[in-house]
Amino acid sequence: MVNGAMDGEVGRLTHLDSEGAAHMVDVGGKPATARRAVASGRITMSADVLDAIRAGNAPKGDVLGTARIAGIMAAKRTGDLIPLCHPLGLEAVSVDFAFEDGAIRATATASLTGRTGVEMEAMTAVSIALLTIYDMAKAIDKGMLISEVRLIAKSGGKSGDWNAPL
């Protein structure tokens, strides 16, 4: 039993063996299926920062363009950043932004045909995109707040489709 779940139970933590030691999950015997994940998060900031980003005159340049590239690059490096994640050959990654009241929302989508999911890649893309916004705008507002980074939806694989509750 690991963390209250017996081997093979739905709630079992797959990155722990029967002794509780961390290990990389063997996905070699799993069939390759189309997999997709969508993650989202937001960064709250002052009106001055929002105005500068909207106008394209933030001190370090094109904030959202740079954050988009950073998020895509991060998704591709997830296996290097999170110890037990498999390195994946992603087929597509997108990072989009939406202005909200006092904030910017980042949404990332990652997809591939493979033996393991891309949830961590989507969440890594969102996290790094938001951190890049912070880095590029911190000269104006060091009090920005990154929050709400979470999985919105995933599809494919043994566990099938999942959508975050509203």
VOPAGU-2260 file (C-alpha; in pm, 1 decimal, decimal comma):
REM VOPAGU-2260
SITE   aa  ch    i         X         Y         Z
SITE  MET   A    0       0,0       0,0       0,0
SITE  VAL   A    1     135,3     342,5     -99,8
SITE  ASN   A    2     -29,5     657,5      36,5
SITE  GLY   A    3    -351,4     472,1     115,0
SITE  ALA   A    4    -382,3     299,5    -223,7
SITE  MET   A    5    -310,4     -65,6    -297,0
SITE  ASP   A    6     -97,7    -155,8    -600,4
SITE  GLY   A    7    -320,3    -136,5    -907,6
SITE  GLU   A    8    -582,5      88,5    -746,6
SITE  VAL   A    9    -697,3     395,1    -936,5
SITE  GLY   A   10    -553,7     636,5    -676,8
SITE  ARG   A   11    -205,6     479,2    -671,5
SITE  LEU   A   12      83,7     720,0    -714,0
SITE  THR   A   13     248,4     583,7   -1027,0
SITE  HIS   A   14     590,9     736,7    -961,1
SITE  LEU   A   15     635,7     534,8    -639,5
SITE  ASP   A   16     721,8     166,6    -631,4
SITE  SER   A   17     584,8     -81,2    -376,8
SITE  GLU   A   18     851,8      29,5    -127,9
SITE  GLY   A   19     769,5     398,7    -169,7
SITE  ALA   A   20    1083,9     482,2    -371,3
SITE  ALA   A   21    1055,0     727,2    -660,2
SITE  HIS   A   22    1101,3     585,6   -1009,4
SITE  MET   A   23    1028,4     674,2   -1369,7
SITE  VAL   A   24     717,5     496,1   -1493,7
SITE  ASP   A   25     784,2     237,0   -1765,2
SITE  VAL   A   26     563,2     333,8   -2057,9
SITE  GLY   A   27     727,1      96,3   -2305,8
SITE  GLY   A   28     433,3    -143,3   -2321,4
SITE  LYS   A   29     165,3     122,9   -2358,2
SITE  PRO   A   30      14,5     193,0   -2698,7
SITE  ALA   A   31      87,3     526,0   -2864,2
SITE  THR   A   32    -228,1     736,9   -2874,8
SITE  ALA   A   33    -311,9    1097,2   -2959,5
SITE  ARG   A   34    -270,7    1302,4   -2643,5
SITE  ARG   A   35    -347,6    1665,4   -2573,4
SITE  ALA   A   36    -340,2    1884,9   -2262,3
SITE  VAL   A   37    -450,0    2241,4   -2195,1
SITE  ALA   A   38    -327,8    2440,7   -1894,9
SITE  SER   A   39    -392,2    2793,7   -1778,9
SITE  GLY   A   40    -266,3    3048,6   -1527,2
SITE  ARG   A   41    -270,8    3420,5   -1468,0
SITE  ILE   A   42     -49,7    3704,2   -1356,6
SITE  THR   A   43    -207,2    3995,6   -1173,5
SITE  MET   A   44     -40,5    4334,9   -1213,3
SITE  SER   A   45     -83,6    4707,9   -1186,9
SITE  ALA   A   46    -265,7    4910,1   -1449,0
SITE  ASP   A   47      67,2    5068,0   -1547,3
SITE  VAL   A   48     213,0    4728,7   -1642,1
SITE  LEU   A   49     -99,6    4623,4   -1828,3
SITE  ASP   A   50     -96,2    4950,0   -2022,8
SITE  ALA   A   51     273,6    4913,3   -2110,8
SITE  ILE   A   52     228,9    4554,9   -2229,4
SITE  ARG   A   53     -82,9    4643,4   -2432,6
SITE  ALA   A   54      95,5    4939,7   -2591,6
SITE  GLY   A   55     407,6    4734,8   -2660,7
SITE  ASN   A   56     635,3    4977,2   -2478,7
SITE  ALA   A   57     749,0    4778,5   -2176,1
SITE  PRO   A   58    1114,8    4843,9   -2084,1
SITE  LYS   A   59    1239,1    4507,3   -2217,8
SITE  GLY   A   60    1036,9    4503,4   -2540,7
SITE  ASP   A   61     771,0    4264,0   -2671,4
SITE  VAL   A   62     659,4    4100,6   -2346,6
SITE  LEU   A   63     395,2    3862,3   -2480,8
SITE  GLY   A   64     596,1    3758,9   -2787,7
SITE  THR   A   65     894,4    3675,5   -2570,3
SITE  ALA   A   66     675,8    3499,6   -2311,0
SITE  ARG   A   67     515,6    3287,9   -2586,5
SITE  ILE   A   68     855,9    3171,4   -2712,5
SITE  ALA   A   69     975,1    3104,5   -2355,8
SITE  GLY   A   70     665,9    2893,8   -2282,7
SITE  ILE   A   71     710,8    2686,9   -2598,6
SITE  MET   A   72    1080,6    2634,5   -2525,4
SITE  ALA   A   73    1000,9    2532,5   -2167,2
SITE  ALA   A   74     742,4    2276,1   -2277,7
SITE  LYS   A   75    1008,0    2113,2   -2494,8
SITE  ARG   A   76    1245,4    2094,8   -2194,1
SITE  THR   A   77     999,4    1962,6   -1934,0
SITE  GLY   A   78    1176,5    1625,9   -1912,4
SITE  ASP   A   79    1496,3    1812,2   -1817,8
SITE  LEU   A   80    1321,3    2020,2   -1551,2
SITE  ILE   A   81    1093,6    1771,3   -1372,2
SITE  PRO   A   82    1294,4    1468,5   -1258,6
SITE  LEU   A   83    1053,0    1182,9   -1334,1
SITE  CYS   A   84     897,2    1321,1   -1654,5
SITE  HIS   A   85     975,9    1144,7   -1978,3
SITE  PRO   A   86    1148,1    1348,2   -2248,6
SITE  LEU   A   87     883,4    1384,0   -2518,7
SITE  GLY   A   88     887,0    1462,6   -2887,3
SITE  LEU   A   89     607,4    1716,4   -2883,0
SITE  GLU   A   90     420,5    1761,6   -3208,7
SITE  ALA   A   91     264,9    2097,6   -3120,6
SITE  VAL   A   92     274,0    2355,5   -2843,6
SITE  SER   A   93      86,7    2684,3   -2840,7
SITE  VAL   A   94      80,0    2960,7   -2582,2
SITE  ASP   A   95    -189,5    3227,0   -2597,7
SITE  PHE   A   96    -263,9    3530,4   -2383,7
SITE  ALA   A   97    -580,7    3715,3   -2289,3
SITE  PHE   A   98    -609,3    4045,5   -2106,3
SITE  GLU   A   99    -835,7    4029,3   -1802,0
SITE  ASP   A  100    -930,1    4286,7   -1543,1
SITE  GLY   A  101    -595,8    4365,9   -1377,6
SITE  ALA   A  102    -425,2    4055,4   -1517,7
SITE  ILE   A  103    -308,2    3855,2   -1814,7
SITE  ARG   A  104    -413,6    3491,5   -1856,1
SITE  ALA   A  105    -181,8    3245,7   -2029,1
SITE  THR   A  106    -319,5    2928,7   -2185,0
SITE  ALA   A  107     -95,9    2656,8   -2325,9
SITE  THR   A  108    -186,0    2353,6   -2533,1
SITE  ALA   A  109      55,7    2065,4   -2590,1
SITE  SER   A  110      -1,2    1759,7   -2805,5
SITE  LEU   A  111     164,7    1449,6   -2945,7
SITE  THR   A  112     103,7    1090,4   -3039,3
SITE  GLY   A  113     281,7     891,3   -2773,2
SITE  ARG   A  114     279,2     659,2   -2473,3
SITE  THR   A  115     248,7     920,3   -2199,2
SITE  GLY   A  116      54,9    1239,4   -2143,3
SITE  VAL   A  117     154,4    1600,7   -2196,1
SITE  GLU   A  118      -6,2    1760,6   -1890,3
SITE  MET   A  119     325,9    1860,4   -1735,3
SITE  GLU   A  120     442,5    2012,6   -2063,2
SITE  ALA   A  121     132,7    2233,1   -2084,6
SITE  MET   A  122     165,5    2342,5   -1720,5
SITE  THR   A  123     539,0    2408,0   -1761,0
SITE  ALA   A  124     469,5    2622,4   -2067,3
SITE  VAL   A  125     216,0    2831,1   -1874,7
SITE  SER   A  126     442,5    2868,0   -1571,3
SITE  ILE   A  127     745,4    2982,4   -1768,3
SITE  ALA   A  128     539,3    3214,9   -1988,7
SITE  LEU   A  129     404,1    3384,4   -1674,7
SITE  LEU   A  130     750,4    3402,3   -1516,3
SITE  THR   A  131     879,6    3562,3   -1834,9
SITE  ILE   A  132     606,9    3827,5   -1818,8
SITE  TYR   A  133     712,5    3894,7   -1460,1
SITE  ASP   A  134    1079,8    3920,0   -1557,3
SITE  MET   A  135    1012,6    4155,4   -1845,4
SITE  ALA   A  136     783,0    4387,2   -1648,7
SITE  LYS   A  137     932,7    4379,4   -1297,7
SITE  ALA   A  138    1097,1    4718,7   -1353,5
SITE  ILE   A  139     746,4    4867,6   -1346,4
SITE  ASP   A  140     582,8    4643,7   -1083,5
SITE  LYS   A  141     763,5    4398,5    -857,6
SITE  GLY   A  142     437,2    4310,5    -682,2
SITE  MET   A  143     289,1    4104,2    -965,6
SITE  LEU   A  144     124,3    3779,7    -855,0
SITE  ILE   A  145     130,5    3453,0   -1049,7
SITE  SER   A  146    -161,5    3225,9    -962,2
SITE  GLU   A  147    -416,2    2971,1   -1078,3
SITE  VAL   A  148    -171,4    2754,7   -1275,5
SITE  ARG   A  149    -365,5    2435,7   -1340,0
SITE  LEU   A  150    -465,8    2172,1   -1585,5
SITE  ILE   A  151    -783,6    2265,0   -1771,9
SITE  ALA   A  152    -827,1    1953,8   -1986,3
SITE  LYS   A  153    -651,2    1644,0   -2112,9
SITE  SER   A  154    -737,9    1381,1   -2367,5
SITE  GLY   A  155    -598,2    1048,5   -2475,9
SITE  GLY   A  156    -431,5     763,3   -2299,6
SITE  LYS   A  157    -563,5     491,9   -2072,6
SITE  SER   A  158    -744,2     730,5   -1840,2
SITE  GLY   A  159    -925,1     901,6   -2130,1
SITE  ASP   A  160   -1056,7    1255,7   -2130,5
SITE  TRP   A  161   -1064,6    1484,9   -1827,6
SITE  ASN   A  162   -1191,2    1840,6   -1789,1
SITE  ALA   A  163   -1146,1    2066,1   -1487,4
SITE  PRO   A  164   -1467,2    2131,0   -1297,6
SITE  LEU   A  165   -1609,9    2476,7   -1364,4
